[in-house]
Amino acid sequence: MPAFLGIDIAKHSFQCTLLVDDQRFRHAFTNQPSGFTALATWLSAHTPEPVQACLEATNTYWEALATFLHQRGIPVAVV
């Protein structure tokens, strides 16, 4: 079963909740390339499973992160 990543995004940061089986992990990151890389490291530390991501379409703040995740093969739903 895949892990699920919910992302609440803002101009300067984003909050993540990762659901893996019955475990929940939370973390905040900066909304810039260094934060995206930190997210990728955090994900690999918490799940070997495929991840499906969902994030909100707040202004244009979501675009760079959605592109980053998509380029790494992570399915992304923008809602």
N, C-alpha and C positions, 0 to 999 in steps of 0.2 A: 504494500500500500504506500502511495506517495506521502510525503510530508507536505504540509500546507503552510504557506507564509503569507500572513496578512500584514499590509504596510499602510500606516497612517502617515501621509506625507505633508510637509510644510515647506516654506521657503528655505529655511536654513538647516532643517533636520528631518529625520523620519524615524518613526517608532515601528519596531517589528515584533510580531508575535509568531513564533514557529510552533506548529503542532506536529509532534512526532509520536505516533501511536497514542498513548494516553498521557504524554508529557507535554508541558507547555514551557517555552523559553521566551524571554523578552529581552530586548536590547534597543538602545537608541544609537543612531549614527548621524553624522553630518551629511547634508545633502550636497555632496561634491564628490569628485572621483576618489579621493582617499577614503571617504565613508563607504563608497560602493565596494572598494577592495576589502575594507574591514568587514563588510557584510558577507562577502564571499568566503573569507576566512572563518567567520563565525558560523556560517552555514555548514562548512565542511567539518567543523569541530563538533557539531551537534547532530548531524545526520549523514549516513552513507546513502540514504534513499534518494530517489528522484524528488525534486521539490516542485510544487506548483505555487505560483505567486499571484496575489490579487492586491491591487492598490487602487486608491481613489484618484480620480482625475481632477486634482486641485490645480486650477490655473494651468500653467505649463510646468509646474515644479516636478511633475512625475515623469516627464519625457526622457530625461537623461538616464534615470534609474531603470525605467522600463526597457530602454534600449540596451543598457548594460546587461541586464538579466537575460533578455532575449538573445543577445550575442553569445551568451554562455550556455544556450540550450535550455534555459528554464522557461517553461510556458508561463505567460503573463496575461492576466485578465485585468483590464483597466475599467473600473466601474464608477 
